[in-house]
């Protein structure tokens, strides 16, 4: 599964809950998705409430966050301590390789 947020978006709690609800619904009986690639290149902001929702989410087994700059990495650093295996990447190819388990 690949989620792409618009460049310059401001993510709030409603955005976060909407995504988590959608992933949970798509997962059906499993209750989530196996692997998730989230493209978060250059978000304008991520509210504290959204961060809490994202951090607590367990509707995926592996999460790769894709950004374009080290500033993106700073903005999503909260997610790197999530309860599921999570990594930040600057290229989609390396993110996908990690999601597949080809490289830990």
Secondary structure, DSSP 8 states (H G I E B T S, - for coil): -EEE--TT-EE-HHHHHHHHHHHHHHTGGGSSEEEEEEE-TT-SEE-HHHHHHHHH--SEEEEEEE-SSHHHHHHTGGGGGSSSEEEEESSHHHHHHHHTTS--
